Amino acid sequence: MAARAVVTRQVKPLISVSAGDARIRVLSLYKAWYRHIPFMVKDFDLPRNEDQCRGVLRASFKKNAAIRDTRLIDMFVIKGQQDLKEVVEHWKQTPHIMAKWFPEDNVAEKPKDFISKFLSGQE
């Protein structure tokens, strides 16, 4: 039986060199989103208030809190910055924001009668 050798790869970081640097980037992204939420609610006339939007923001950041890979953290930070820029520049519209932030509101009601099911292609 041959002994297995442990192979490690040295990878190039995307942006952050250390975990502390990645943490600073994540916190600055969170602060930027947090500060822009009042403008987003007002400009896009969202049917939610600021507290609900801040709760969704907090939940999305806490969902990824267990990630320790610096490259993966950098990738999420870059995507978050891109989303923020799209909202700030009004490249996203209200349905785009609502679909991403509140997906439970976008569940389409299933047809119940025969004609509706037939027209939707279920029967």
N, CA and C atoms as a LAMMPS dump frame, in Angstrom:
ITEM: TIMESTEP
0
ITEM: NUMBER OF ATOMS
369
ITEM: BOX BOUNDS ff ff ff
-5.0000000000000000e+02 5.0000000000000000e+02
-5.0000000000000000e+02 5.0000000000000000e+02
-5.0000000000000000e+02 5.0000000000000000e+02
ITEM: ATOMS id mol type element x y z
1 1 1 N 0.831 -1.179 0
2 1 2 C 0 0 0
3 1 3 C 0.873 1.239 0
4 2 1 N 0.534 2.134 -0.855
5 2 2 C 1.305 3.372 -0.949
6 2 3 C 0.673 4.424 -0.053
7 3 1 N 1.497 5.206 0.544
8 3 2 C 0.997 6.296 1.408
9 3 3 C 0.516 7.432 0.518
10 4 1 N -0.572 8.037 0.913
11 4 2 C -1.124 9.144 0.13
12 4 3 C -0.421 10.435 0.519
13 5 1 N -0.03 11.175 -0.463
14 5 2 C 0.62 12.456 -0.224
15 5 3 C -0.428 13.565 -0.259
16 6 1 N -0.309 14.504 0.63
17 6 2 C -1.226 15.64 0.669
18 6 3 C -0.699 16.713 -0.276
19 7 1 N -1.554 17.112 -1.2
20 7 2 C -1.154 18.096 -2.193
21 7 3 C -1.868 19.404 -1.88
22 8 1 N -1.109 20.471 -1.791
23 8 2 C -1.702 21.792 -1.592
24 8 3 C -1.33 22.659 -2.777
25 9 1 N -2.276 23.513 -3.134
26 9 2 C -2.032 24.408 -4.269
27 9 3 C -1.941 25.832 -3.769
28 10 1 N -1.044 26.558 -4.333
29 10 2 C -0.931 27.976 -4.043
30 10 3 C -1.744 28.702 -5.108
31 11 1 N -2.788 29.408 -4.692
32 11 2 C -3.654 30.089 -5.646
33 11 3 C -3.481 31.595 -5.505
34 12 1 N -3.711 32.273 -6.597
35 12 2 C -3.585 33.722 -6.614
36 12 3 C -4.881 34.345 -6.085
37 13 1 N -4.793 35.285 -5.143
38 13 2 C -6.016 35.903 -4.624
39 13 3 C -6.666 36.811 -5.667
40 14 1 N -8.004 36.905 -5.603
41 14 2 C -8.714 37.787 -6.521
42 14 3 C -8.453 39.246 -6.172
43 15 1 N -8.827 39.638 -4.963
44 15 2 C -8.616 41.016 -4.518
45 15 3 C -7.93 41.03 -3.165
46 16 1 N -8.516 40.337 -2.209
47 16 2 C -8.033 40.37 -0.833
48 16 3 C -6.829 39.454 -0.653
49 17 1 N -5.853 39.961 0.065
50 17 2 C -4.653 39.179 0.32
51 17 3 C -4.824 38.32 1.57
52 18 1 N -5.561 38.844 2.543
53 18 2 C -5.742 38.114 3.795
54 18 3 C -7.218 38.066 4.163
55 19 1 N -7.516 37.298 5.197
56 19 2 C -8.896 37.197 5.673
57 19 3 C -9.358 38.518 6.281
58 20 1 N -8.461 39.246 6.924
59 20 2 C -8.803 40.547 7.493
60 20 3 C -9.164 41.557 6.418
61 21 1 N -8.437 41.507 5.324
62 21 2 C -8.731 42.392 4.194
63 21 3 C -10.098 42.06 3.591
64 22 1 N -10.393 40.776 3.479
65 22 2 C -11.704 40.36 2.952
66 22 3 C -12.822 40.799 3.891
67 23 1 N -12.582 40.71 5.183
68 23 2 C -13.588 41.131 6.168
69 23 3 C -13.889 42.623 6.027
70 24 1 N -12.858 43.426 5.842
71 24 2 C -13.046 44.872 5.664
72 24 3 C -13.874 45.145 4.413
73 25 1 N -13.616 44.416 3.342
74 25 2 C -14.385 44.599 2.103
75 25 3 C -15.848 44.214 2.294
76 26 1 N -16.101 43.131 3.022
77 26 2 C -17.477 42.7 3.27
78 26 3 C -18.213 43.738 4.108
79 27 1 N -17.571 44.23 5.148
80 27 2 C -18.215 45.23 6.002
81 27 3 C -18.481 46.538 5.249
82 28 1 N -17.562 46.942 4.382
83 28 2 C -17.795 48.173 3.615
84 28 3 C -18.929 47.986 2.608
85 29 1 N -19.052 46.786 2.042
86 29 2 C -20.171 46.515 1.14
87 29 3 C -21.486 46.533 1.911
88 30 1 N -21.504 45.94 3.104
89 30 2 C -22.711 45.935 3.93
90 30 3 C -23.125 47.359 4.278
91 31 1 N -22.156 48.189 4.657
92 31 2 C -22.459 49.585 5.001
93 31 3 C -22.992 50.351 3.799
94 32 1 N -22.417 50.103 2.62
95 32 2 C -22.877 50.794 1.417
96 32 3 C -24.32 50.423 1.099
97 33 1 N -24.65 49.118 1.164
98 33 2 C -26.032 48.687 0.94
99 33 3 C -26.953 49.281 1.994
100 34 1 N -26.517 49.246 3.264
101 34 2 C -27.338 49.724 4.371
102 34 3 C -27.665 51.21 4.201
103 35 1 N -26.684 51.967 3.745
104 35 2 C -26.894 53.406 3.543
105 35 3 C -27.759 53.704 2.326
106 36 1 N -27.758 52.819 1.358
107 36 2 C -28.517 53.089 0.134
108 36 3 C -29.958 52.595 0.205
109 37 1 N -30.303 51.791 1.177
110 37 2 C -31.671 51.247 1.262
111 37 3 C -32.75 52.329 1.313
112 38 1 N -32.602 53.411 2.108
113 38 2 C -33.666 54.434 2.082
114 38 3 C -33.888 55.037 0.701
115 39 1 N -32.807 55.267 -0.042
116 39 2 C -32.937 55.819 -1.394
117 39 3 C -33.583 54.808 -2.333
118 40 1 N -33.213 53.54 -2.155
119 40 2 C -33.773 52.495 -3.003
120 40 3 C -35.277 52.368 -2.78
121 41 1 N -35.711 52.383 -1.536
122 41 2 C -37.137 52.258 -1.223
123 41 3 C -37.909 53.445 -1.801
124 42 1 N -37.323 54.638 -1.674
125 42 2 C -38.012 55.846 -2.147
126 42 3 C -37.99 55.945 -3.675
127 43 1 N -36.837 55.736 -4.287
128 43 2 C -36.703 55.912 -5.737
129 43 3 C -37.499 54.882 -6.528
130 44 1 N -37.482 53.638 -6.065
131 44 2 C -38.161 52.578 -6.799
132 44 3 C -39.597 52.362 -6.323
133 45 1 N -40.018 53.101 -5.309
134 45 2 C -41.363 53.003 -4.761
135 45 3 C -41.704 51.545 -4.429
136 46 1 N -40.817 50.937 -3.645
137 46 2 C -41.003 49.533 -3.269
138 46 3 C -42.166 49.408 -2.289
139 47 1 N -42.93 48.317 -2.378
140 47 2 C -44.05 48.126 -1.453
141 47 3 C -43.609 47.604 -0.083
142 48 1 N -42.383 47.795 0.275
143 48 2 C -41.834 47.385 1.571
144 48 3 C -41.198 48.594 2.227
145 49 1 N -41.055 48.545 3.549
146 49 2 C -40.404 49.661 4.231
147 49 3 C -38.911 49.381 4.409
148 50 1 N -38.205 50.36 4.959
149 50 2 C -36.756 50.249 5.087
150 50 3 C -36.349 49.126 6.04
151 51 1 N -37.109 48.951 7.112
152 51 2 C -36.757 47.913 8.088
153 51 3 C -36.843 46.517 7.489
154 52 1 N -37.846 46.277 6.654
155 52 2 C -37.967 44.964 6.012
156 52 3 C -36.804 44.741 5.04
157 53 1 N -36.427 45.769 4.302
158 53 2 C -35.297 45.641 3.364
159 53 3 C -33.987 45.422 4.119
160 54 1 N -33.826 46.108 5.231
161 54 2 C -32.61 45.917 6.022
162 54 3 C -32.568 44.523 6.642
163 55 1 N -33.722 43.986 6.98
164 55 2 C -33.771 42.616 7.488
165 55 3 C -33.361 41.598 6.442
166 56 1 N -33.799 41.818 5.201
167 56 2 C -33.406 40.923 4.105
168 56 3 C -31.91 41.042 3.841
169 57 1 N -31.387 42.267 3.897
170 57 2 C -29.952 42.482 3.703
171 57 3 C -29.153 41.756 4.782
172 58 1 N -29.565 41.895 6.032
173 58 2 C -28.882 41.247 7.148
174 58 3 C -28.931 39.726 6.996
175 59 1 N -30.088 39.207 6.591
176 59 2 C -30.229 37.757 6.431
177 59 3 C -29.342 37.231 5.31
178 60 1 N -29.235 37.987 4.221
179 60 2 C -28.405 37.508 3.104
180 60 3 C -26.923 37.523 3.473
181 61 1 N -26.501 38.493 4.284
182 61 2 C -25.1 38.509 4.71
183 61 3 C -24.842 37.408 5.743
184 62 1 N -25.801 37.158 6.634
185 62 2 C -25.613 36.103 7.633
186 62 3 C -25.641 34.717 7.008
187 63 1 N -26.352 34.579 5.889
188 63 2 C -26.414 33.286 5.205
189 63 3 C -25.025 32.862 4.74
190 64 1 N -24.208 33.825 4.342
191 64 2 C -22.866 33.53 3.84
192 64 3 C -21.784 33.785 4.882
193 65 1 N -22.148 33.91 6.14
194 65 2 C -21.167 34.248 7.176
195 65 3 C -20.18 33.119 7.448
196 66 1 N -20.534 31.883 7.139
197 66 2 C -19.667 30.746 7.454
198 66 3 C -18.591 30.512 6.395
199 67 1 N -18.602 31.262 5.327
200 67 2 C -17.619 31.069 4.249
201 67 3 C -16.268 31.598 4.714
202 68 1 N -15.242 30.794 4.563
203 68 2 C -13.895 31.171 5.009
204 68 3 C -12.898 31.292 3.856
205 69 1 N -13.26 30.832 2.67
206 69 2 C -12.362 30.905 1.523
207 69 3 C -12.302 32.347 1.018
208 70 1 N -11.107 32.931 1.006
209 70 2 C -10.957 34.341 0.638
210 70 3 C -11.357 34.602 -0.806
211 71 1 N -11.06 33.674 -1.682
212 71 2 C -11.426 33.873 -3.084
213 71 3 C -12.944 33.856 -3.271
214 72 1 N -13.614 32.988 -2.557
215 72 2 C -15.069 32.918 -2.624
216 72 3 C -15.694 34.178 -2.027
217 73 1 N -15.129 34.666 -0.922
218 73 2 C -15.615 35.91 -0.321
219 73 3 C -15.447 37.06 -1.298
220 74 1 N -14.291 37.121 -1.955
221 74 2 C -14.053 38.177 -2.946
222 74 3 C -15.059 38.104 -4.088
223 75 1 N -15.378 36.901 -4.525
224 75 2 C -16.343 36.741 -5.605
225 75 3 C -17.713 37.271 -5.181
226 76 1 N -18.145 36.938 -3.959
227 76 2 C -19.427 37.432 -3.465
228 76 3 C -19.415 38.951 -3.299
229 77 1 N -18.289 39.513 -2.863
230 77 2 C -18.183 40.966 -2.709
231 77 3 C -18.281 41.649 -4.068
232 78 1 N -17.62 41.091 -5.068
233 78 2 C -17.682 41.669 -6.414
234 78 3 C -19.108 41.62 -6.948
235 79 1 N -19.804 40.502 -6.754
236 79 2 C -21.201 40.407 -7.198
237 79 3 C -22.085 41.393 -6.445
238 80 1 N -21.846 41.557 -5.148
239 80 2 C -22.617 42.509 -4.36
240 80 3 C -22.387 43.939 -4.793
241 81 1 N -21.132 44.273 -5.115
242 81 2 C -20.83 45.618 -5.611
243 81 3 C -21.489 45.852 -6.964
244 82 1 N -21.51 44.832 -7.791
245 82 2 C -22.151 44.943 -9.1
246 82 3 C -23.657 45.163 -8.935
247 83 1 N -24.291 44.422 -8.052
248 83 2 C -25.723 44.607 -7.799
249 83 3 C -26.013 46.003 -7.263
250 84 1 N -25.169 46.47 -6.355
251 84 2 C -25.361 47.808 -5.794
252 84 3 C -25.233 48.875 -6.873
253 85 1 N -24.257 48.727 -7.744
254 85 2 C -24.088 49.701 -8.828
255 85 3 C -25.288 49.694 -9.759
256 86 1 N -25.83 48.504 -10.042
257 86 2 C -27.012 48.425 -10.905
258 86 3 C -28.212 49.117 -10.266
259 87 1 N -28.343 49.01 -8.95
260 87 2 C -29.458 49.673 -8.264
261 87 3 C -29.228 51.18 -8.219
262 88 1 N -28.011 51.593 -7.91
263 88 2 C -27.702 53.022 -7.804
264 88 3 C -27.886 53.724 -9.151
265 89 1 N -27.449 53.074 -10.215
266 89 2 C -27.536 53.683 -11.545
267 89 3 C -28.909 53.499 -12.191
268 90 1 N -29.84 52.843 -11.487
269 90 2 C -31.199 52.579 -11.976
270 90 3 C -31.198 51.697 -13.222
271 91 1 N -30.231 50.795 -13.293
272 91 2 C -30.237 49.816 -14.373
273 91 3 C -31.212 48.699 -14.048
274 92 1 N -31.444 48.484 -12.757
275 92 2 C -32.461 47.514 -12.337
276 92 3 C -33.773 48.265 -12.164
277 93 1 N -34.855 47.536 -12.367
278 93 2 C -36.17 48.117 -12.174
279 93 3 C -36.834 47.457 -10.971
280 94 1 N -37.971 47.987 -10.591
281 94 2 C -38.659 47.497 -9.398
282 94 3 C -38.916 45.991 -9.422
283 95 1 N -39.395 45.412 -10.531
284 95 2 C -39.601 43.949 -10.52
285 95 3 C -38.307 43.155 -10.307
286 96 1 N -37.183 43.664 -10.81
287 96 2 C -35.904 42.979 -10.623
288 96 3 C -35.522 42.967 -9.141
289 97 1 N -35.701 44.106 -8.487
290 97 2 C -35.344 44.214 -7.073
291 97 3 C -36.268 43.339 -6.231
292 98 1 N -37.556 43.4 -6.524
293 98 2 C -38.516 42.614 -5.742
294 98 3 C -38.263 41.109 -5.925
295 99 1 N -37.904 40.686 -7.136
296 99 2 C -37.651 39.265 -7.388
297 99 3 C -36.412 38.78 -6.645
298 100 1 N -35.412 39.635 -6.507
299 100 2 C -34.186 39.222 -5.833
300 100 3 C -34.307 39.327 -4.313
301 101 1 N -34.927 40.38 -3.828
302 101 2 C -34.978 40.616 -2.392
303 101 3 C -36.144 39.902 -1.722
304 102 1 N -37.271 39.788 -2.401
305 102 2 C -38.461 39.176 -1.827
306 102 3 C -39.016 38.122 -2.777
307 103 1 N -38.331 36.983 -2.938
308 103 2 C -38.791 35.976 -3.901
309 103 3 C -40.103 35.306 -3.494
310 104 1 N -40.456 35.36 -2.211
311 104 2 C -41.697 34.721 -1.783
312 104 3 C -42.924 35.452 -2.322
313 105 1 N -42.78 36.72 -2.723
314 105 2 C -43.906 37.473 -3.282
315 105 3 C -44.169 37.126 -4.741
316 106 1 N -43.218 36.496 -5.396
317 106 2 C -43.319 36.248 -6.834
318 106 3 C -43.789 34.839 -7.175
319 107 1 N -44.36 34.139 -6.23
320 107 2 C -44.844 32.788 -6.488
321 107 3 C -46.164 32.901 -7.255
322 108 1 N -46.193 32.338 -8.439
323 108 2 C -47.401 32.401 -9.265
324 108 3 C -48.436 31.41 -8.73
325 109 1 N -49.668 31.834 -8.742
326 109 2 C -50.735 30.973 -8.27
327 109 3 C -51.012 29.896 -9.308
328 110 1 N -51.135 28.659 -8.858
329 110 2 C -51.378 27.544 -9.765
330 110 3 C -52.844 27.547 -10.196
331 111 1 N -53.1 27.201 -11.447
332 111 2 C -54.489 27.155 -11.907
333 111 3 C -55.258 26.03 -11.211
334 112 1 N -56.551 26.298 -10.964
335 112 2 C -57.35 25.336 -10.21
336 112 3 C -58.42 24.653 -11.059
337 113 1 N -58.997 25.352 -12.017
338 113 2 C -60.049 24.73 -12.814
339 113 3 C -59.469 24.126 -14.097
340 114 1 N -60.283 23.343 -14.788
341 114 2 C -59.823 22.604 -15.956
342 114 3 C -59.327 23.52 -17.066
343 115 1 N -60.076 24.569 -17.37
344 115 2 C -59.706 25.456 -18.486
345 115 3 C -58.37 26.139 -18.21
346 116 1 N -58.171 26.619 -17
347 116 2 C -56.913 27.28 -16.657
348 116 3 C -55.736 26.313 -16.734
349 117 1 N -55.947 25.087 -16.252
350 117 2 C -54.883 24.079 -16.338
351 117 3 C -54.584 23.726 -17.79
352 118 1 N -55.642 23.623 -18.601
353 118 2 C -55.464 23.279 -20.014
354 118 3 C -54.701 24.376 -20.736
355 119 1 N -55.056 25.63 -20.485
356 119 2 C -54.396 26.746 -21.145
357 119 3 C -52.95 26.92 -20.71
358 120 1 N -52.648 26.535 -19.475
359 120 2 C -51.275 26.645 -19.011
360 120 3 C -50.44 25.433 -19.402
361 121 1 N -51.066 24.412 -19.944
362 121 2 C -50.337 23.237 -20.421
363 121 3 C -50.134 22.166 -19.379
364 122 1 N -50.883 22.186 -18.293
365 122 2 C -50.71 21.175 -17.26
366 122 3 C -51.537 19.92 -17.542
367 123 1 N -52.664 20.071 -18.221
368 123 2 C -53.493 18.897 -18.514
369 123 3 C -53.773 18.831 -19.993
